[in-house]
Amino acid sequence: MLRTIHNPIVYAAGPEVFNTNRNDAEEMSDWGKKHGFKILHPSRHSHLPQDQIYANCKRDATAAHVIVADLNNFRGFNADDGTSIEIGLAVANGAVVIGYKDKREDANLRHGPIRKQGDFFVDKDGYFIEQGTDRNLMVMESLHKIFYGNREIVLEEIAKYIKDNVVSWKRHEDPILGSKYMPPDTQEKFETLTPNLEIDMTRWLPIIERPELRRLRETKQLGALFWIYPGATHTRYEHLVMTYKFTHDMLHHLPLTREDKTHVLAYALLHDIGHTPYSHELEEITGLDQMKAALHMFENPGFKDALSACDLDLELLSTFFKKNNPYRAIVSDKVLGTDKLAYLLRDGLATGKGGYDNIDLLIEHTVFEDGKFGIDEKGVDSAKKQILLYVTTYAATYYSPQSKLNQRIFTLLGQIGIEEGILPSNWYSFNDLWYDYHNILGEQQGNLKLRKLGGEGIVKDAYLCVASMRLKDAFALEQSGISLFSLDEEDYANYLCIPVLKRKALEDELCRQHSFESLDLLVSHGGNPHKWEIDDTWVFRNSNEEPIKLLKNMFPGLKAGLLDDARRQAMSVRFYTRKEHRETVMKKLDQIIGSFKELVKDPSFK
């Protein structure tokens, strides 16, 4: 929520507020009235017992927009301990912290001989200090501004600073991120995912307005599958926002520091920023590592500024993309990660294949403890359903015969576009619209291969699946109307060993051997086995017991069955042809399959 500050609440901190030799409360009250500030003064609680004074001062310091702190020496060389605590409370709540002193002390006299210890400076007693200042490191780092001089004059300078930097500014409140002051021209930003679901993205405006992220608004989450499922036009950006929402919900109960929570949320929002247009279909042919691509984007000076404006530390954020931060699991865990929760739900709704509808319960029972991410015992059934949903979604949606055909066509479109100079060298930074524009332009300029696959291919639904090689015990898993042939696991392994860019050459050779033109026959596998691996998750029991694995320890039979189903589902090779060649191809299927088995052994394709 964004609130405009018209009359700032100012808390007066410092030991002198209780000084009986001056009427500090009255002076601060007059100062506040003069400048339109509401003053919270600790002395208003002085009639209460000591413990209640502390509790009420703590509440006031937390509620204030601004802390004005007296940093003069108190009982020695240090600022008052209570003042330091109040400054800390204000910093934690996002308040503006202003300090003042009668005079600037000589840092060397104040600290004695200063020496460097690692990346920090310490005084004569070994305490951390801010170099060149007369106060300790924590106090100085907490201050937005410090003023020196006569108190009456300094307060007027402070009033001007508050009017310039707080009045008319806006304070954004977030239960996970805390409070933050934002410039007067800041507008609230909500993303609507459903009629009843709006996500507050105000805090992340500098990032979501970057072109690197805006392009994902026109990059489809499911790539080419919209040709099969008309509703599957949702975007990578929609997915990121939903992942962010689920992550935000989950962080309410996970025991992370605010800094770590902030960076987990940033990773949720940015985890797919490195994807190319049409994502997986094209990344196969380039070998692009989307995590490395993201890190490269972050090095852009403008992006660095955006990260800084969102209070992000680039070095810490990078640990998520380098896969060496344990909190990365909250987003990227293969069972409970919010990335998976988001895409399985949204993809299921978009394709009409359903989606798990009890995500709130699943989120509520997640646990992060001792570097492990998992679920408590009450969430076991939900986690098991999530694993089953993952397996069935891959089988029924992502790796169906028609899905694999469309993915193969788009992979070929990309390969031809790159090899024949249709796509610019920076195509990977496009969204889907710009990518399609260049391919369509290539067709219009006379590229017959692009036209055959695109305008005369996928647009006109010109290809169909005619045959499938499967393991003998998996024939029943194939769709009806498709000719079935036995698949040897060695042949499947040989085919997967062929680099993606050389698979077109294999298809061309099949066409040549059986008197078809290039691109009349297409071949696609049923999925890489690693995509079908069944991941496990931790189950946290009561505090006296070690966590155990859900599948390995609680449902070992289920895991074995899922692994066997995954093997049978994944291991398949499908053959497609243009509809006008169906009858001719059907007559030659035995020879085509025989040729394929020989070609996958040919070392020239490796």
ABEGO torsion letter per residue (X at the ends): XBBBBABBBBBBBEAAAABAABBAAAAAAAAAAAAGBBBBBAAAAAABBAAAAAAAAAAAAAABABBBBBABBBGEABBBAAAAAAAAAAAAAGBBBBBBBABBBBAAAAAEBBBBBEABBBBAAGBBBBBGBABBAAAAAABABBBBEBAAAAAAAAAAAAAAAABGBBBBBBAAAEBBBBBAABBBBBBBABAABBBBAAAAAAAAABAAAAAAAABBAAEAAAAABAABABBAAAAAAAAAAAAAAAAAABBBBAAAAAAAAAAAAAAAAABBBGEAAAAAAAGBBAAAAAAAAAABAAAAAAAAAAGBBAAAAAAAAAGABAAAAAAABAAABAAAAAAAAAAAAAAGAEEBAAAAAAAAABBBBGGBBBBBAAAAAAAAAAAAAAAAAAAAAAABAAAAAAAAAAAAAAAAAAAAGABBAAAAABBAAAAAAAAAAAAAAGBAAAAAABAABAAAGABBBABBBBBAAAAAABBBGBBBBBBBAAAAAAAAABBAAAAAAAAAAAAAAAGBBBGABBBBBAEBAAAABBBBBBBBBBAABBBBBAAAAABAAAAAAAAAAAAAAABBBBBBBBAAAAAAAAAAAAAAAAAAAAAAABAAAX
